[in-house]
């Protein structure tokens, strides 16, 4: 008995997710498998990083998280499993685990070299999710020790995405949009803790346009603090400052994209 989550960019049209679950069930049929999402934009490692980071805290200790957004499948990138203080991560070593690892240290890391815990010793060159990652996750959740899965690797050798940090200079905070959700809410890299209890105003530069072209957006506490169709900035459920539109779509209204710059003025 245990919990395993799945996060992929496979979508729901094809059978890819289903056969991963089949590979898991062959090894561990009583395992609870929870789908985080399979709608990550294709090959978007940064989006996968964000969604895994923000979902991870809501699962019980010992949960195994299998994440497969893997444009380097079949190439030189490593297949890895990581042990943290409260769970496990399984997937490609391409930076998608970096968000979780900003908040939790790695206790042990292995490259998945022991084919005894794969679905087959001759895995598909294009579907490691089915043949390597899903089986390994199932074995981990069944109690197989991490050290059995392959050779130990140094945690500081793990790949990290080169993402620009948010910054603060005096009363000015700068960052960028790191994700856009189903509703068109644009989630920035500025943490809500940086503005909690303060009065503030946010400006967004569409397409990283110059500061004088920034659109100014008032702040609020909830979507209903503005009129229907109006824009506002607030601390969203992910814990970051986000740009929203009451009963509308901020992304469409402003033409926002991941990477657009934001400036927040305190006071």
C-alpha positions in Angstrom: 0.0 0.0 0.0 1.3 3.5 -0.8 0.8 6.5 -3.0 2.4 7.3 -6.4 1.8 10.4 -8.5 2.2 10.8 -12.2 3.0 14.0 -14.1 3.6 14.0 -17.8 3.2 15.9 -21.1 1.5 12.9 -22.7 -2.0 14.3 -22.9 -5.1 12.1 -22.7 -5.8 11.3 -26.3 -3.4 8.5 -26.6 -2.9 5.4 -24.4 0.5 6.4 -23.1 -0.7 7.3 -19.6 -2.9 4.1 -19.4 0.0 1.8 -20.3 2.2 3.4 -17.7 -0.5 2.6 -15.1 -0.7 -0.9 -16.5 3.1 -1.3 -16.0 2.7 0.0 -12.4 -0.2 -2.4 -11.7 1.8 -5.4 -12.9 4.3 -4.7 -10.1 2.1 -3.1 -7.4 -1.6 -3.6 -8.0 -2.7 -2.2 -4.6 -0.9 1.1 -5.1 -2.9 4.3 -5.1 -2.0 6.2 -8.3 -2.9 9.9 -8.5 -2.7 11.9 -11.7 -1.2 15.4 -11.1 -1.6 16.3 -14.7 -0.9 15.0 -18.1 -1.5 18.3 -19.8 2.0 19.9 -19.4 2.8 21.6 -22.8 4.9 19.2 -24.9 8.6 19.2 -23.9 8.0 22.1 -21.5 10.4 21.2 -18.6 9.9 24.6 -16.9 6.2 24.1 -16.7 6.6 20.6 -15.3 9.1 21.9 -12.7 6.6 24.5 -11.5 3.6 22.1 -11.3 5.5 19.4 -9.5 7.0 21.9 -7.1 3.6 23.4 -6.1 1.9 20.0 -5.9 4.6 18.1 -3.9 3.7 19.5 -0.4 0.2 18.1 -0.4 1.0 14.4 -0.4 1.8 12.1 2.6 5.3 11.2 3.5 6.7 8.4 1.5 4.8 9.3 -1.7 6.7 8.4 -4.9 6.4 11.1 -7.6 7.0 10.0 -11.2 7.4 12.9 -13.6 8.1 12.4 -17.3 8.6 15.4 -19.5 11.5 14.1 -21.4 12.6 15.7 -24.6 16.0 13.9 -24.2 14.6 10.4 -24.0 16.9 7.9 -25.5 19.9 10.3 -25.5 22.6 11.1 -23.0 20.5 12.4 -20.2 20.4 10.3 -17.0 17.4 8.4 -15.7 17.3 9.1 -11.9 15.6 8.5 -8.6 16.0 10.7 -5.6 15.2 10.2 -1.9 14.1 13.2 0.1 13.2 13.4 3.7 9.5 13.0 2.9 9.3 11.2 -0.4 10.9 10.1 -3.7 11.3 11.6 -7.2 11.7 9.5 -10.3 12.3 10.7 -13.8 14.8 12.2 -16.2 17.7 14.3 -15.0 16.8 17.4 -17.0 15.9 20.1 -14.4 12.3 19.3 -13.8 12.9 18.4 -10.1 14.7 21.6 -9.4 11.7 23.4 -7.9 11.1 20.7 -5.3 14.8 20.6 -4.5 14.9 24.3 -3.8 12.9 23.5 -0.7 14.1 20.0 0.2 17.6 18.5 0.3 18.4 15.3 -1.5 19.3 12.5 1.0 20.4 10.1 -1.7 20.4 10.0 -5.5 20.9 7.1 -8.0 21.1 6.7 -11.7 18.7 4.0 -12.8 21.2 1.4 -14.1 19.7 -1.8 -12.6 17.5 -3.2 -15.4 16.1 -5.8 -12.9 13.7 -3.1 -11.9 12.7 -2.0 -15.4 9.8 -3.4 -17.3 12.3 -4.9 -19.7 16.1 -4.9 -20.0 15.7 -3.6 -23.5 13.5 -0.5 -23.0 12.0 1.5 -25.9 14.3 4.3 -26.9 11.3 6.6 -26.9 9.2 5.5 -24.0 11.1 5.4 -20.7 8.0 6.4 -18.9 6.5 3.0 -19.5 9.6 0.9 -19.4 11.8 2.5 -16.8 10.2 5.3 -14.7 6.8 3.7 -14.0 8.2 0.3 -13.0 10.9 1.9 -10.8 8.3 4.1 -9.1 6.1 1.0 -8.4 9.1 -0.9 -6.9 10.0 2.1 -4.7 6.4 2.3 -3.4 6.5 -1.4 -2.7 9.6 -0.9 -0.5 12.6 -1.6 -2.6 15.6 0.4 -1.3 16.8 3.2 -3.5 20.3 1.8 -3.5 19.1 -1.3 -5.3 18.0 0.7 -8.3 21.3 1.7 -9.6 24.6 3.5 -9.0 24.9 6.4 -6.5 25.4 9.8 -8.0 26.3 13.1 -6.4 23.3 15.3 -5.7 25.2 18.4 -6.7 25.6 16.9 -10.2 21.9 17.0 -10.9 20.9 19.2 -13.8 19.3 22.6 -13.0 17.3 24.9 -15.3 18.8 28.3 -15.8 15.8 30.4 -14.7 16.0 34.1 -13.8 15.4 34.7 -10.1 13.1 37.4 -8.7 14.9 40.4 -7.1 14.2 43.2 -4.6 15.9 46.6 -4.6 14.4 48.8 -1.9 10.7 49.0 -2.5 10.8 47.5 -6.0 10.4 43.8 -6.7 11.0 42.4 -10.2 10.4 39.0 -11.6 8.7 37.3 -14.5 5.7 35.1 -15.3 6.6 31.4 -14.6 3.3 29.7 -15.4 -0.2 30.4 -16.8 -3.0 28.2 -15.6 -6.2 26.9 -17.2 -8.1 30.1 -16.2 -5.6 32.4 -17.8 -4.1 33.5 -14.4 -0.5 34.4 -14.8 1.6 33.2 -11.9 4.8 35.3 -11.3 8.0 34.3 -9.6 7.5 36.8 -6.8 6.5 35.0 -3.6 3.4 36.2 -1.7 5.5 36.4 1.5 7.4 39.3 0.0 4.2 41.5 -0.2 2.1 40.0 2.6 0.7 42.8 4.8 1.9 45.5 2.4 0.2 47.8 0.0 1.5 47.3 -3.5 0.9 47.8 -7.2 2.0 45.5 -10.0 3.1 46.3 -13.6 3.6 43.8 -16.3 5.6 44.3 -19.5 4.1 42.2 -22.2 6.9 40.6 -24.3 9.4 42.0 -21.8 8.7 45.5 -23.1 10.4 48.6 -21.6 9.2 49.8 -18.2 7.3 52.8 -19.7 5.1 50.4 -21.6 4.1 48.3 -18.6 0.4 47.9 -17.9 -0.5 48.8 -14.3 -2.6 46.4 -12.4 -4.1 47.1 -8.9 -3.8 44.6 -6.1 -6.5 42.8 -4.2 -7.0 39.8 -1.9 -9.5 37.8 -3.9 -11.0 37.8 -7.4 -14.2 39.5 -6.2 -12.2 42.6 -5.1 -12.6 43.8 -8.7 -15.5 44.1 -11.1 -16.2 41.4 -13.7 -13.8 41.8 -16.5 -11.3 43.9 -14.5 -7.7 42.9 -13.9 -6.2 42.6 -10.5 -3.0 41.2 -8.9 -3.2 39.0 -5.8 -1.5 36.2 -3.9 -2.8 33.0 -5.4 -3.2 29.6 -4.0 0.3 28.6 -5.2 1.8 31.2 -2.8 3.0 33.5 -5.6 1.8 36.9 -6.8 -0.4 36.3 -9.8 -2.3 38.4 -12.4 -5.9 37.6 -12.8 -9.1 38.8 -14.4 -12.4 38.6 -12.4 -14.6 36.2 -14.4 -12.2 36.6 -17.4 -8.9 35.5 -18.8 -5.9 37.7 -17.9 -3.6 36.0 -20.4 -6.0 36.7 -23.3 -6.8 40.2 -22.2 -3.1 41.3 -21.9 -1.5 38.9 -24.4 0.7 37.4 -21.6 3.3 34.7 -22.1 5.6 32.8 -19.8 8.8 34.9 -19.4 7.1 38.3 -19.5 8.6 40.7 -17.0 6.8 42.0 -14.0 7.6 44.9 -11.6 5.9 45.3 -8.2 6.1 48.6 -6.2 5.6 48.5 -2.5 3.9 51.3 -0.6 
